[in-house]
Amino acid sequence: MSGGYVLGCDGGNTKTIALVARPDGTIAGWGRAGSSDVHDNSAALDELRSAVTDACAMAGCASADVEQAVFGLAGADWPEDFALLDETMRAVVGGGVTILNDAVNAIRCGTPDGVGLVVSCGTGGTAAGMGADGTIYHRGFWPEPSGAREIGRLGLSAVQRAHLGIGLPTALTERALTRYGAADADVLLHMLTQRGRDGVTDSRWFCPDVLDEAAAGDPVAMAIVRREGKVLGEQAAVCVRELGFAGSFPLVLVGGVFRHPSSLLREAVQAEVPQGVPVEAAVEPAVGALLRAFDALGISADDAVRASLPDDAVFATS
């Protein structure tokens, strides 16, 4: 049934990207779809199938020709999630299927063996780890939310607190009014909470403004970013404890929020896990999933995969 093709897929809250490679590691096709988080989108499974089908079509193969597939998926949190996703994708591809949470998968983006810790800060945020024996520690839902959506939410809350006189004045106010095209804080509050509001009012879009103002020295924005780093760092410290890491270990930092030039967030994370050696993600999460699929086949394909990556626009968050 299988025809030797290899597939890696990363599915998040914003986008899903699938890559299909030939047995020699050359990427031959890619597909892109919307959110495939089964906790966030009722059409998640359709989006996932669409990305895989499109990638295979571009590669000139059928999905049944895939010999090995690895999926790193937001929403792969509880046993019933893994069961649903595994059953769904085994009905799509012809060969072996491995389902991982997207954070766990992303460790392979910065390490050659997928062992170590990851702190991910994209639309959402989380921490996870994998030990040398393959043991995984990851909680689908930590006690405190994090990520771009939470940073933006805290920033918008600070704007309203400043407006009401119960919080410090902040440069975030002007940034928020500009970002959302509001005349004042009351109009902004209406825009963000009214019935029928659209996706452009999502708090995650305010995250870059908070990061910019934190880098510029605004005390309120700096406190938000440092809080975010502490939350994620504390989660990483739990992973260290549960996996029994001793001494130094790779600490892979992934997600769009970490791409901001300011080091404030990264420093706040590492303060909680000082034994972690920061590693920047060398490849995109979908590429990490593809490399894991080759790992499962015992094939060293890193160089060929990296030499045939599609354009950066394929991976961009719009």
N, C-alpha and C positions, 0 to 999 in steps of 0.2 A: 504493500500500500504506500509506503513512504518512498520518496524519491531523492533523498539526500539534502534537501534544502533545510536551512536552519533559520529560526525566527526568534526575535527578541522584541518585547513590547513593554512600553511604559505607559501606564494609564493613571492620570491624575484628576484633580477636581476641575481643571481647566481644559486639558487636552489629552489625547491618546495618540501615541506614535508607535507604529509597528515597523520593523525592519526585517527584510528577508535577504539572506545571503546564500550563495552557492557553497558547496562543501569546502572550497579553498579559502573561504572567508570573504570573498568579494561581495559587497552589498549590491544586490540586483534590483531591489524594489523597496518602496516605502509607502505607508499609508497613514493618513492623519484624520482624526475624528474628534468629537467633543468629549466631555467628561464621561469616564467609565467607572466612576465611584458609585457602587451599588447602594451606598447610604445617602447619596446626594442627588442622584439622577435616575428617574424611573425608566429612562431609555438607555441606561448604562450598558447593558449587554448588547444592545443593537449597535451602539457606538463602538464597542470593542470588536464585534464581528466585522463591522465596516472597515476599521483600520486594518485588520488582518487580511480581509478579502482584497482590499485595494493594494496592499503591499504585495500580495501574491500575484495579482493581475499584472502589476508593473514588472515583476520578476519573470513573468511568463510561465508561472506554474500554478497548479491548483493547491488549495489549502491542504488537501489530502497528501500532497507531495512533501509536506514538512516533516522531517525526521525527528527534530527536537525543537521544542519551544519553551521559552521561559517568559513568564509574565510577572512584572513588578507592578502591583496595582494598589492604588489608594482604595480603601474600602475592603481590602482583604484583611479583616480584623479578627473576626470570631470564627469558630469552627464551621458554623453554617455558611459563612461567606466563602470560605475556602472550598467547601463542598459544592456550592452553587457554581462558583467560577471554574472549578476543575471539571465538573460535569459539562458545563457549557462549552468550554474550549476543547475538550476531548471529542465533542461532536463536530468540531470545526476542523481541527488539524489531524493529520493522519498518524503522527508519531507520538513520542513522549511529551508530556506536559508537566511543567513545574510552575506552581503558583506561589509567589512571594508577596509580602507587603512591599509597596514601592520603596519604603525607607530601607528595608533589609536588602533589597536588590541593589540599591544605590551604593552600598559599600564597595561593590565591584567597580564602581566608577573611579575609585582612587586607590585600589589595592589590586595586586595581581592574583589574589586568591579569594577575595571576598571576605576576608577575616578582619575584624576590627569593629570600630564604632562608627556610626553615622549620626550626624545631626542635620536634619533637613528643615529648611525654612523656605517654603514656597507659598502657595495660597494658604495652606495649613502648615503646621510645624510638628515635628516629632523627633524622637531619638530611638535608635535600635542598635543591636549588636549581634555579631556572629562570632562564636569561638572557633578555635582551631579544630575542634572535634565536630563542627557543624551545628552545635547547639545555638538556637536563636532565642534572643529575648527581645520582645516587642509588645507593647500595649497598644491596641488600636485606639484607645481613647484614654489620654492622660487626664488627671484632675483639672488641669488648667489649659485652656485653649491657647494656641500660639500660631504664628505665621503672619503673612501679609494682611490677611483679613482682620486679625486681632490687633496688630500694630495700627492699622488704619482706624479700627473701631476706638481704640484708646486715644488716638489723636483727635478724632472727631468729638469724643467725650470731653477731652480737655478744652476744645474750642467752646463747647456749650458751658462748661464750668466757668471758664473765663468770662463768658458773656453774662452769666448770672451773678458774677462777683463772688463765687465760692471756690474759685481756682485761680492760679497765677495767670497774669497776662502772658500771651505766647504768640510768637510769629506764625504759629500754625493757623491762627484765625485767618489771616490774609491769604495764606496758601489754600485753605479749604474753600474760601469764597471764590477764589480764582479757579480752583480745580473743578468745582461743581457749578460755577456760573451763577452764584447766589448773591443777592444784594446785601444781605446781612445774615447774622446767625439765626434769626428766627425763620427767615425764608429758607435757609439751609436745612434747618430741622424739619420743616414741612416737606421739603424735597426728599429727604432721606427716610421719612416715615409715612408718607401718604400712601393711600391705596393706589394700586396700579403702577407703582414706581417700577422703573426698568433697571436692567443690569448695570447701567452706567453709574448708578448710585451706590453700588456695592462698596463697602468700606475698604476692600483690598486695593482699590485704585488710589487711595490716599496714602498708602504705605510709602511710596517713593518720596512724597513731600515730607513725611515724618523723618525719614532717613536723612534727607537733605538738610533739614533744619537742625537735626541732632549733630550732623557733621559741622554745621555752622556755629554750634555752641548754644542753641536755645535750650535753657535748662529743662523745660517741660518735655521737649522732644527727646533730649538725652536720657531723662529718667524713664521714658517709655521704652527706648531701645535697650537700655541696661536691664530693665525688668524682663524684657523678652529674652535677652541672653541668659539671664539667671534662670528663668523657667526652663529653657531648653537645656542649659548646662546641668541643672538638677536632674532632669530626666536622663541625661547621659550618664550621670553619676550612679543612678539606680541600675542602669544596664551594666556598668563596670562591676558593681557589687554582685549582681545576680549571675554574671558570667564568670566571676572570679578572676578577672584580669589582674595580673601582678606586673609591676614595672610599667614601662612605656607601651603604648599601643597606637595604631593609626586612628586618627580622628578625622573622618571624612566629612567635609562641609559641603552640602549640596543645596540647590534651590535658588531661585531667582533673587531672593532677598540678600543672600550672601554675595551677590555680584556687585552690590553697591560698593563704591570705592572706599567708603569709610570703614575703618577697622573696629569701630565701637562694639558692634554686635558680636563679632568673632572674639574679641577680647573678653567680653562678658561671659560668653559660653566657656571659654577655656579656663577662666578663673575658677569654675566649678569642677573641672576635670584637668588639673594641671599636668597630670601624667600623660595626657593625650598629646600625640604629635600631630599637629594640624596638617591635613593633606587636602589640597584643592582637588576637586573632581576633575579628572583629566578628560573624561568623555561624558556625553549626555546619558541620562538614565536608560533610554531605550538601547543605547549602545552597550551599556553595562549588562542589560538583560541578554542581548545577543552574545556577548562574550561568555556569560554564564552558560548559555545553551551550548556553545562550543566546548566549554569546560566539561559539561556533562557527557559529551561525546569523547572526551579525552583528546581533543584537537586544539593545538596552539594556533590560534588564528588572529591574535591581537594586531599584528602588523598589517595583515591583509585587510582586516576590518577598518582600521584607522586610515589606511591608504585609499579607501573607497567610500568614505563618508559622504552623504548628500550635503547639499548647501546648508549653511547655518539657518537659513530661513525656514527650513523644514522643522526645526526644533524650537523656533521662536514662539514666545507667548504673546499673542496679539492683544 
